[in-house]
Amino acid sequence: MARLVECIPNFSEGRNKEVVEKIVDAVRKTEGAKLLDYSSDASHNRSVVTFIGTPEAVEEAMVNMAEKVYENIDMRNHKGEHPRMGALDVVPFVPITGVTMEECIEIANRVGKTIGEKFNIPVYLYEKAASNKGRENLATVRKGQYEGFFEKIKDADWKPDYGPCEVNEKGGCVAIGARVPLIAYNINLDTDNVEIADKIAKVIRHLGGGLRYVKALGVKIEDRNMAQVSINVVDYQKTALYRVFEMVKMEARRYGVNVIGSEVIGLIPMGAIFQTAEYYLQFENFSTEQVLETRIWE
């Protein structure tokens, strides 16, 4: 069995295509790493990359990408709808085949140490790699964003795991971790009132008493003059995607608002699609063995 790790770095540039390509090329040029997907969002001013490879290749590709990020992105000039704390904002490692979560935690630590020392960037470990319980949740780590970290980092509780104890003005800070597969999922509303999207987000997310494995916030998509509920489903096997979609629709109706579409950012596990199809089509005898491509791949 091949030993494969997935890495899904998010960086703070979604408008300059030339810069995005320079950064993504770092993965393309790393032997043993395979670029699976990348997408950019101008309103969020953010790009999400997905690549896969052997543990050694993924580790090398991520450091190569970090170098291009810090060469080309200046956080002092960055504006966007999505919360962010640095040029290279978040780097999760996900075990796929033949690799344990513990090995991904080790990769997160090695990459974190390298980025901290080589690029002079404060590094915070999160999720399974977190150095303490208070740093497991990415939203907690990123709270205050880039602008707020200049004060936050002075608190002894927020001493970085690696790198300097002061914010790099150009590069900011970065969160690096290990986790199970996550689905980045956005739901669009037929209103430009971002307060409604934010109210819905507060109700559906775990911190607000909502769905256990959901993180969410309301944002405004300026180029479409539209409010959006931006969601991370951190464990789709325990909180199915269709439950998230239906709960957003239900809450939206309270405000006379409709869902007009949704989008997946990056890649989505096939199992999440199977769950959704089984629910909406009310299959009584469904099995993944009935999917043509599944049988062909066998």
Summary of the structure (lengths in Angstrom):
residues: 298
radius of gyration: 19.2
end to end distance: 14.3
largest distance: 57.8
contacts: 1005
relative contact order: 0.12
helix: 41%
strand: 26%
